[in-house]
Amino acid sequence: MKLYGIKTGSIFMLVLLFASALIGVASAEDEKGVVRSDATTEQLSLINELYGKDITVLEYMEKVHPEHLVGIPDSYKKNMAGQKMTWWSTEPTSVTNDEQPALDRATVSVSATGYKFDWRTIRFGGTCTASGLEGPPWYIYVEAFLINRGTGQTVDSTSASSQQGVWSVTASKDKLYPANGQYYVHAWGYIPTPYYAEDYDDTSVFSFP
């Protein structure tokens, strides 16, 4: 009877280890091919310097986020070069789009999040989701900008992209010890092919602390 208890315990432990391994593999698969980037001081300076300028999406990506262009085919870059950069307004705006895309036409939907998480943290992010295709897009991108409403400056940014044929990608970050003030989050995302499609979303204004 004692030997049976030992065997049962060993089997139970093996099952637990196997389940943990499967969970680890699933998590790794979810992250496979996702490039994540929290903006450096230099990138934030570029974002604020370029804001409002008449540039293309490709120019913005080449100047600010070349890390997200590694491995992108020239045909995709051509589509990005044909699109003007969409900048946000000084005040957050709500987006409503009641038009339904054609079934063979790609589209994306972007959602922004941002709020005071605790006494030292603002949590913000954005998600870009594609639809209207027979299969997921080869490339998808999203960026979330944390904007100080008082100064109009982007104080932080986080971005993510995938080249692994996924329907959705999310970027999120905790901003520690931001200056006191009012903030909102602007999220923007796109897919470059087979049809260039983009969308954006703003949160309402919130205060810190």
C-alpha positions as CSV (number, residue, x, y, z in Angstrom):
1,M,0.0,0.0,0.0
2,K,2.9,2.4,0.8
3,L,4.5,1.6,-2.6
4,Y,1.2,2.4,-4.3
5,G,1.1,5.8,-2.6
6,I,4.6,6.6,-3.7
7,K,3.8,5.6,-7.3
8,T,0.6,7.7,-7.3
9,G,2.5,10.7,-6.0
10,S,5.2,10.3,-8.6
11,I,2.6,10.1,-11.4
12,F,0.8,13.2,-10.1
13,M,4.1,15.2,-10.0
14,L,4.9,14.1,-13.6
15,V,1.4,15.2,-14.7
16,L,1.9,18.6,-13.1
17,L,5.3,19.0,-14.7
18,F,3.9,18.1,-18.1
19,A,1.0,20.5,-17.8
20,S,3.5,23.3,-16.7
21,A,5.6,22.6,-19.8
22,L,2.6,22.8,-22.1
23,I,1.6,26.1,-20.6
24,G,5.2,27.4,-21.1
25,V,5.1,26.2,-24.7
26,A,1.8,27.9,-25.4
27,S,3.0,31.2,-23.9
28,A,6.2,31.0,-26.0
29,E,4.1,30.4,-29.1
30,D,1.9,33.3,-28.4
31,E,5.0,35.6,-28.3
32,K,6.7,34.0,-31.3
33,G,7.6,36.6,-33.9
34,V,6.2,39.5,-31.9
35,V,8.6,42.5,-31.8
36,R,8.0,44.8,-28.8
37,S,9.5,48.2,-28.3
38,D,9.2,50.7,-25.5
39,A,10.3,54.1,-26.9
40,T,13.7,55.4,-25.9
41,T,14.4,59.1,-25.0
42,E,15.6,59.6,-28.6
43,Q,12.5,58.0,-30.1
44,L,10.2,60.1,-27.9
45,S,12.1,63.2,-29.0
46,L,11.7,62.2,-32.7
47,I,7.9,61.6,-32.2
48,N,7.4,65.1,-30.8
49,E,9.7,66.6,-33.4
50,L,7.8,64.9,-36.3
51,Y,4.3,65.5,-34.9
52,G,2.1,67.2,-37.5
53,K,4.6,67.0,-40.3
54,D,3.6,65.9,-43.8
55,I,5.4,62.6,-43.9
56,T,4.4,59.1,-45.0
57,V,3.9,56.1,-42.7
58,L,7.1,54.6,-44.1
59,E,9.1,57.8,-43.3
60,Y,7.8,57.7,-39.8
61,M,8.7,54.0,-39.3
62,E,12.1,54.5,-40.8
63,K,12.9,57.5,-38.6
64,V,11.3,56.4,-35.4
65,H,10.9,52.6,-35.4
66,P,13.3,50.9,-37.8
67,E,13.3,47.9,-35.4
68,H,9.8,47.1,-36.6
69,L,10.9,47.1,-40.3
70,V,13.5,44.4,-40.1
71,G,12.5,41.7,-42.6
72,I,9.7,43.7,-44.2
73,P,9.5,43.1,-48.0
74,D,9.9,46.1,-50.3
75,S,6.4,45.6,-51.7
76,Y,5.0,46.1,-48.2
77,K,7.2,49.2,-47.7
78,K,5.8,50.6,-51.0
79,N,2.3,50.4,-49.6
80,M,3.4,52.2,-46.5
81,A,5.2,54.9,-48.6
82,G,1.9,55.6,-50.3
83,Q,0.1,56.5,-47.1
84,K,0.4,59.8,-45.2
85,M,1.0,59.6,-41.5
86,T,-2.2,60.1,-39.5
87,W,-1.5,62.4,-36.5
88,W,-3.7,62.9,-33.5
89,S,-5.5,66.1,-32.5
90,T,-4.6,68.2,-29.5
91,E,-7.7,66.9,-27.8
92,P,-8.8,63.2,-27.8
93,T,-11.5,62.4,-30.4
94,S,-13.8,59.4,-30.6
95,V,-13.9,57.4,-33.8
96,T,-17.1,56.0,-35.3
97,N,-17.0,54.1,-38.5
98,D,-20.3,52.6,-39.6
99,E,-19.1,51.6,-43.0
100,Q,-18.8,47.9,-43.5
101,P,-15.8,46.9,-45.7
102,A,-16.2,44.5,-48.6
103,L,-15.7,40.9,-47.7
104,D,-12.5,40.7,-49.8
105,R,-11.1,44.0,-48.4
106,A,-8.8,44.1,-45.3
107,T,-9.6,46.4,-42.4
108,V,-8.3,46.9,-38.9
109,S,-9.8,48.0,-35.6
110,V,-7.7,49.7,-32.9
111,S,-8.6,50.2,-29.3
112,A,-6.7,52.3,-26.8
113,T,-6.5,51.9,-23.0
114,G,-5.1,54.2,-20.3
115,Y,-5.7,54.9,-16.7
116,K,-4.1,55.5,-13.3
117,F,-3.1,52.1,-12.0
118,D,-1.8,53.0,-8.6
119,W,-0.1,55.9,-6.8
120,R,3.0,55.7,-8.9
121,T,1.8,54.2,-12.2
122,I,-0.1,54.9,-15.4
123,R,-1.0,51.8,-17.4
124,F,-1.5,52.3,-21.1
125,G,-1.6,50.4,-24.3
126,G,-3.3,49.6,-27.6
127,T,-4.6,46.6,-29.6
128,C,-4.8,46.3,-33.4
129,T,-7.1,43.6,-34.8
130,A,-7.4,42.7,-38.5
131,S,-10.4,41.3,-40.4
132,G,-11.8,41.0,-43.8
133,L,-9.2,38.6,-45.1
134,E,-9.3,34.8,-45.8
135,G,-6.3,34.4,-43.5
136,P,-4.5,36.6,-41.0
137,P,-2.2,39.3,-42.4
138,W,1.5,38.6,-42.6
139,Y,2.4,41.9,-40.9
140,I,0.4,43.9,-38.3
141,Y,1.5,46.9,-36.2
142,V,0.2,48.9,-33.2
143,E,1.6,51.8,-31.2
144,A,0.2,53.5,-28.1
145,F,1.2,57.1,-27.3
146,L,0.8,58.5,-23.7
147,I,0.1,62.2,-24.2
148,N,0.3,65.0,-21.6
149,R,-2.8,67.0,-22.4
150,G,-1.4,70.2,-20.9
151,T,1.9,70.2,-22.9
152,G,0.6,68.2,-25.9
153,Q,3.8,66.2,-25.7
154,T,4.1,62.4,-26.0
155,V,5.7,61.4,-22.8
156,D,5.9,57.7,-23.5
157,S,5.2,55.2,-26.2
158,T,5.0,51.5,-26.6
159,S,4.7,49.5,-29.8
160,A,4.4,45.9,-31.1
161,S,4.4,44.2,-34.5
162,S,4.2,40.6,-35.8
163,Q,5.3,38.9,-39.0
164,Q,3.9,35.6,-38.0
165,G,0.4,35.8,-39.5
166,V,-1.7,36.7,-36.4
167,W,-5.0,38.5,-36.4
168,S,-4.2,40.8,-33.4
169,V,-1.3,42.4,-31.7
170,T,-1.2,44.3,-28.4
171,A,1.3,46.8,-26.9
172,S,1.1,47.8,-23.3
173,K,3.3,49.5,-20.7
174,D,3.4,50.8,-17.1
175,K,4.7,54.4,-16.9
176,L,6.3,54.8,-13.5
177,Y,6.3,58.2,-11.7
178,P,4.8,60.4,-14.5
179,A,4.5,64.1,-13.8
180,N,1.3,65.3,-12.2
181,G,-1.2,66.3,-14.8
182,Q,-3.9,65.2,-17.3
183,Y,-3.3,62.5,-19.9
184,Y,-4.9,60.6,-22.6
185,V,-3.7,57.7,-24.8
186,H,-3.8,57.6,-28.6
187,A,-3.4,54.2,-30.2
188,W,-2.7,53.7,-33.9
189,G,-2.3,50.5,-35.9
190,Y,-2.1,49.2,-39.5
191,I,-1.5,46.4,-41.9
192,P,0.4,47.1,-45.1
193,T,-0.9,44.4,-47.4
194,P,-2.8,43.1,-49.4
195,Y,-4.6,46.4,-48.9
196,Y,-3.2,49.1,-46.6
197,A,-5.6,49.6,-43.7
198,E,-5.3,51.6,-40.5
199,D,-7.3,52.8,-37.6
200,Y,-6.9,54.7,-34.4
201,D,-8.6,55.3,-31.1
202,D,-8.3,57.8,-28.2
203,T,-9.1,57.3,-24.5
204,S,-10.9,60.0,-22.5
205,V,-8.7,62.3,-20.4
206,F,-7.7,61.1,-17.0
207,S,-5.7,62.6,-14.2
208,F,-2.5,61.6,-12.4
209,P,-2.3,61.4,-9.5
